């Protein structure tokens, strides 16, 4: 999960008081944030593209601009930061302003619903016909009287990036553009553009040596962000474009902004847009950004969106969502006894406004909260404000009877028998490869088995069908340990079976192996017979021809069923030298594998 | 008079001396014991006042280098006599050097005449009847015997040879042996000793190293003395057969939950996305469901979904909350994605199946099972690992009883303290992370827990609150066994398995 470093100076300025480290860490933890600790963050300015790159002190930093890759970086400043693992569910806490807002509530400095009164900018953004099929939704706002410095510029960029990740699902649901309002002339237009229908310089410029003014198509094929996000435009004949009244390009969502509208620390007025296929996500994102800008001291103004069908709407809409919370349910879920008034007070500390009406709590949830789907979510807010540490742990008083799974009990019984014989238990991975699992055992590579579509490594591409390769692998890694080695593994094997709900049958097996200069068929047979005796099984041995055993020194073993028929239960034998050579084992090895699943299925 | 038990050596020496006094050497020979053991027994009997040890001077002999040489090369006159006998018992003196292959034959002639083996007849040597029989060789026998004792000092009584004759024969022969005076110990019973022996009041005490069935059956153990061991010596190191350390913890976990009244459940490792994600209200575009996080299957690719009604309820809940009172995730739910098979990413798939199968309270359910995440293998990551999942379906289910249950469980597992912190999981609300204090390791994060969201329980037909948790296992094992590399659990070094203590 991404980590964000929030400047402690800024945080204290927003909270309005000095905060001790311990106090801050403890409050963040009680709010559910995973805090990494304090650190110093250095900022480097790129001489080529002017982009700011941040790096933690003492962290490996490759001295390259994160935007254009240039190595021409100059140190431009630093901040002490508190580093927090982002909680994807609370994007409103991704920035210093949002976090300060929450902390002020938690500490009782301010409480209840934060009020936002935004004036109308008078600007409009027209959505042109054809956008429905390309990128149907857009919301915008304006922020004036902003005093930006390097730190804040960087923070806004970070907020944008993290909102893309959390709510935007890496720009699939939504993407954000932030521009210097001074570089454009309202009103705005959101319209389709042909792949070669316009030319503009993308943010950070095109790669050195290319023409800087590029078409959308060229950007998708040449600019780093174009390459990273062009899959989001796959299959479209036209691309989305945001332009001003003179036709100057602001951005090509969700790919890139234009370079000339970029925000610098000299910027005093911002224009912000959020576009995407997910109306809910873009609305939440704009609310979070607007609230943050407003808390940072900017004067936020609304923009009117005009749709081709004549519909209009003013964004951002900061009106709260109203929900009703059942106090009884709250107490039941938390296992506490709170009055409705106490619950309302706790919610106020979480920056919700709450009042009691007819024994229910009516709650106004601020527009920037993206995680409240159900009153259950409000109950969690109550719990956090109340404090998890204050909830008294206790057991459910209801009596229930413990009941083990028969297969686990049987496995444990076998484990006891084999450890009693002095065998050591080993465990191996259930993922393996056809090479290790089949080829080395002289079995065909094409043996049917469960195959992973997206393996992480070539060594783990299929699920095992047997436990032999695990035991042989253990012998291989222990060639220098004292002999003889007597080991066993109890584990699940997997076979394709269309009759099963998931197309796969799981078989619990126990495999037994001995390695050493005198390991022979008689030893392994005696172990198998011992196990069978403890399990009260009657066995029949027949010669077996499995290719990984020495011919004439392997047996398949059947057990007698209650109706007198026989069922195959075990194979055992002396491992063929060719197999030992394939595994790099220089000691004779004997193996057996018995099926436990059939024993449970049979007895139940 | 009570019977006195004497150790074997003492008893036997006692008996021997009752027949008459003996020198130590003689006693040793008769008892077939080393002299030092005889002396030790004698000293012990002397302490009791039963044996007197008298000292006498005796003469002792040992062989010299010259003696060894003559025994090795042969005595010159013996060799000469045999050559002369081969010549018919008569040889001219002047032919002797040629016969014996040496110029100076004076010594041979001297000793042949002195032993009386030859006589001179003019210029010839003639073998006498004594010479024919090679009589008078006590000196050769004496030196030979000394040679047999290989450099030891030997008293005359230990030699067969007639000392007087031998010494007389050896006069003028040079230093073939050495002699000196030495103290000889004579052992004899005292009057008291004789009386005790005659009274029959002593018997042999059996000294025992290993108690044998024979000693037990014969009853001889009653008079046996058990030789003491040096109990401080180290013994051979051995190892019992052992369950795998991780397995031992799994069994401990199972026992803990079974003791707490939980029912154990299992479910397939190969699971549909429906049970792994959708039934748990995890949206279909959630990062955890992406290809880089979860193993999807190529063979088989799809599984069967449960009954249509259930699938429909889950779909609606995702899209708009259905009848749960939730807003849902506000997107289009795709049934094809739900059919996709995965290697289960958590055993919550197991408990949620158990919940769907029987949502009627009260129920407490747990499982310990293998789960998979698409991770590269390194010191702290494996693509597969165990999880401990559990649910409680109960009218009394609450955050308080969740905390109480998990605290009780971790106390059973050896934690000295347990605490909870708000957290976020898509299928629980409220959610809590569990931290334990283990030994002196400080707080360690153990896993996630919470109250199942109504969006999870209600579509499955469950109207009761359900507590749920998913906890790590390898972490606990690594802490217990002091491992810094998780790979050690699955690529086991047999020496480590042998050493990993059962008490951990």
Contacts between the chains, C-beta under 8 A, distances in Angstrom:
chain1	res1	chain2	res2	distance
A	29	B	421	6.0
A	30	B	421	7.5
A	30	B	422	7.0
A	31	B	422	6.7
A	32	B	421	6.8
A	32	B	422	3.3
A	32	B	423	5.7
A	32	B	424	6.7
A	87	B	424	5.6
A	88	B	424	7.1
A	89	B	424	4.4
A	90	B	424	7.7
A	169	B	285	5.4
A	169	B	287	7.6
A	172	B	285	6.6
A	173	B	285	7.5
A	278	B	330	7.3
A	278	B	331	7.2
A	280	B	330	5.0
A	332	B	398	6.2
A	332	B	465	7.1
A	333	B	398	5.9
A	333	B	399	6.5
A	333	B	430	7.2
A	333	B	451	5.9
A	333	B	465	6.5
A	334	B	398	6.0
A	334	B	399	4.8
A	334	B	400	6.8
A	334	B	430	7.5
A	335	B	398	3.1
A	335	B	399	5.5
A	335	B	400	2.7
A	335	B	401	6.0
A	336	B	400	6.9
A	373	B	321	7.1
A	373	B	326	4.8
A	373	B	327	4.7
A	373	B	328	7.1
A	373	B	455	7.6
A	374	B	321	7.3
A	374	B	324	6.9
A	374	B	325	5.9
A	374	B	326	4.0
A	374	B	327	7.3
A	374	B	429	7.4
A	374	B	453	7.0
A	374	B	454	6.2
A	374	B	455	6.8
A	375	B	325	6.9
A	376	B	326	7.9
A	376	B	429	4.6
A	376	B	430	7.9
A	376	B	451	7.6
A	376	B	453	5.9
A	376	B	454	5.8
A	377	B	429	5.8
A	379	B	429	7.3
A	379	B	430	6.4
A	380	B	422	7.4
A	380	B	429	5.3
A	380	B	430	3.7
A	380	B	431	7.2
A	383	B	399	6.1
A	383	B	422	7.3
A	383	B	430	4.7
A	384	B	422	5.0
A	384	B	430	7.7
A	388	B	399	7.6
A	388	B	403	7.7
A	388	B	420	4.8
A	388	B	421	6.3
A	388	B	422	6.0
A	388	B	432	6.2
A	389	B	419	6.9
A	389	B	420	7.6
A	391	B	399	5.5
A	391	B	400	5.1
A	391	B	403	6.1
A	391	B	420	7.9
A	392	B	400	5.8
A	393	B	400	6.2
A	393	B	401	7.9
A	393	B	403	3.8
A	393	B	404	3.8
A	393	B	407	5.0
A	394	B	400	5.5
A	394	B	401	5.9
A	394	B	404	4.2
A	395	B	401	6.3
A	395	B	404	4.7
A	395	B	405	6.1
A	395	B	408	6.4
A	396	B	362	7.4
A	396	B	364	7.9
A	396	B	392	6.1
A	396	B	394	4.7
A	396	B	396	4.5
A	396	B	397	6.6
A	396	B	401	4.7
A	396	B	404	7.9
A	396	B	405	7.2
A	397	B	396	6.2
A	398	B	361	7.7
A	398	B	362	4.2
A	398	B	394	5.3
A	398	B	395	7.6
A	398	B	396	6.3
A	399	B	261	6.9
A	399	B	362	8.0
A	400	B	261	4.0
A	400	B	262	7.3
A	400	B	263	7.3
A	400	B	362	5.7
A	400	B	363	6.9
A	400	B	364	4.8
A	401	B	261	6.1
A	401	B	263	7.5
A	402	B	257	7.1
A	402	B	258	3.8
A	402	B	259	6.4
A	402	B	260	7.0
A	402	B	261	5.0
A	402	B	262	5.7
A	402	B	263	6.9
A	403	B	258	7.5
A	403	B	263	4.3
A	403	B	264	6.4
A	404	B	254	6.8
A	404	B	258	5.8
A	404	B	264	4.9
A	405	B	264	4.4
A	405	B	265	7.0
A	405	B	266	5.5
A	407	B	266	6.9
A	408	B	254	6.7
A	408	B	264	6.3
A	408	B	266	7.7
A	412	B	251	6.6
A	415	B	243	5.3
A	415	B	247	7.2
A	418	B	241	6.5
A	419	B	240	7.0
A	419	B	241	3.6
A	419	B	242	5.8
A	419	B	243	6.0
A	420	B	241	6.5
A	421	B	241	6.2
A	422	B	240	7.1
A	422	B	241	4.3
A	423	B	241	4.7
A	424	B	239	7.8
A	424	B	241	6.0
A	424	B	242	5.8
A	424	B	244	7.9
A	424	B	494	6.5
A	424	B	497	4.9
A	424	B	498	6.7
A	425	B	241	8.0
A	425	B	242	6.6
A	425	B	243	4.8
A	425	B	244	4.1
A	425	B	247	5.8
A	425	B	497	7.6
A	426	B	244	6.2
A	426	B	492	5.0
A	426	B	497	6.8
A	427	B	244	5.0
A	427	B	246	6.0
A	427	B	247	6.8
A	427	B	489	6.6
A	427	B	490	5.8
A	427	B	492	7.2
A	428	B	490	5.8
A	428	B	491	8.0
A	429	B	382	7.3
A	429	B	383	7.5
A	429	B	384	5.8
A	429	B	490	5.4
A	430	B	269	7.0
A	430	B	370	6.1
A	430	B	384	5.9
A	431	B	372	7.5
A	431	B	383	5.9
A	431	B	384	6.0
A	448	B	299	7.8
A	449	B	299	7.6
A	450	B	270	6.1
A	450	B	297	6.3
A	450	B	299	6.5
A	450	B	300	7.3
A	451	B	297	6.7
A	451	B	298	4.6
A	451	B	299	4.1
A	452	B	295	5.0
A	452	B	296	7.3
A	452	B	297	6.2
A	452	B	298	6.7
A	452	B	343	7.1
A	453	B	295	7.6
A	453	B	296	4.4
A	453	B	297	5.8
A	453	B	298	4.0
A	453	B	301	7.4
A	454	B	291	4.9
A	454	B	292	7.8
A	454	B	295	6.5
A	454	B	296	5.7
A	454	B	374	6.7
A	455	B	295	7.3
A	456	B	295	7.9
A	456	B	374	5.0
A	456	B	375	6.5
A	456	B	376	5.5
A	456	B	383	5.8
A	457	B	376	6.6
A	457	B	377	7.0
A	457	B	383	7.9
A	460	B	383	5.6
A	463	B	269	7.4
A	463	B	270	7.3
A	463	B	343	7.6
A	473	B	491	7.5
A	474	B	491	7.9
A	474	B	492	6.0
A	474	B	494	7.3
A	477	B	491	5.7
A	477	B	492	7.5
A	477	B	493	6.8
A	478	B	492	7.9
A	478	B	493	6.5
A	478	B	494	4.4
A	478	B	495	7.8
A	481	B	493	7.2
A	481	B	494	4.4
A	481	B	495	5.4
A	482	B	495	8.0
A	485	B	494	5.7
A	486	B	241	7.4
A	487	B	494	7.2
A	490	B	247	7.8
A	492	B	269	6.7
A	492	B	370	7.3
A	494	B	269	7.1
A	494	B	270	6.7
A	496	B	299	7.1
A	496	B	300	6.5
A	498	B	300	7.9
A	500	B	268	7.5
A	501	B	268	7.6
A	501	B	272	7.7
A	501	B	303	5.9
A	501	B	304	5.1
A	502	B	268	5.2
A	502	B	270	4.7
A	502	B	271	6.2
A	502	B	272	6.1
A	502	B	300	7.4
A	502	B	303	4.1
A	502	B	304	7.7
A	502	B	341	5.9
A	503	B	270	7.2
A	503	B	300	3.5
A	503	B	302	7.7
A	503	B	303	5.9
A	503	B	341	6.9
A	504	B	268	6.4
A	504	B	270	4.2
A	504	B	300	6.7
A	506	B	268	5.6
A	506	B	269	6.6
A	506	B	270	7.9
